[in-house]
Amino acid sequence: MEISRLVLGVLVAIALPGSISALRDRLPLAALVSLFLSLYAVVPVLNGWEAFAVTFSAVIAAICTLLLRNHLTKDAESGKNEPATAPFPFRTSGLAALLILVSAFPIGLTLVAYYGNDAMAHLMESTGGNATAIVLFGLLAAVFIGNDVAYLSVLPLIRKLRTEKDGGAALVPQGQHVGWIERSVIFSFVAGGQADAAALAVAAKALIRLPQVQDEKEGSAVGEYIIVGTLASVVASIAAAVIVRLALGLPAL
């Protein structure tokens, strides 16, 4: 489970700062959060230069990912296909590829550091061990990184909502907070082996949102926004929970 802790922890340390709106414009704080998560994932498993290299690369990747993500989001929301000015003189597709490359490097370094040296014994029993870390990182991935998955799914609909004059755009910030709760509940149930209870949670939200969808005029993007956003959110939560269960040596569902 040590390698699962490392890979999942480093991935969360890279992606999480860009998934929390309060950190996107606060680069030093975002770097500090990434550093804390990286240390929590790495220190109990690696030591020496390997721990430093993985932690440092994860924080640098988090900062680069945050900057690139902000630039991509700005261009996407404005409807531009290319960044307008420096410091990123690439097409959006090139930025996306660079984003993947930057995120993948620390993961590769983690694998090299782990398999190239003997892993340390557990140094911080107070953290609850590898199983606790894997569940925690999975929960963070589901709640916050899952928000990015849902956001990308509904981005074209968000543009449409912002052009409508019926106040539909007000759903966007509300949907983000509802999504946090929804994904945490679904993740907890699925990771705990209670997939049936997760289905009930999704059904309950659907019933609550149904009147709002039915009240919208024909052609409005609100109904599509709710349906697509909910489906993407559910898929992200279940995927994170399944990965955690497999990392813990449990059946997928």
Buried (B, 14 or more C-beta within 10 A) or exposed (E): BBBBBBBBBBBBBBBBBBBBEEBBEBBEEBBBBBBEBBBBBBBBBBBEEBBEBBBBBBBBBBBBBBBBBBBBBEBBEEEEEEBEEEEBEBEBEEBBEBBEEBBEBBBEBBBEBBEEBEBBEEEEEEBEBBBEBBBBBBBBBBBBBBBBBBBEBBEBBBBBBEEBEEEBBEBBEEBBEBBBEBBBBBBBBBBEEEBEBBBEBBEEBEEEBEEEBEEBEEEBBBBBBBBBBBBBBBBBBBBBBBBBBEBBEEEEE
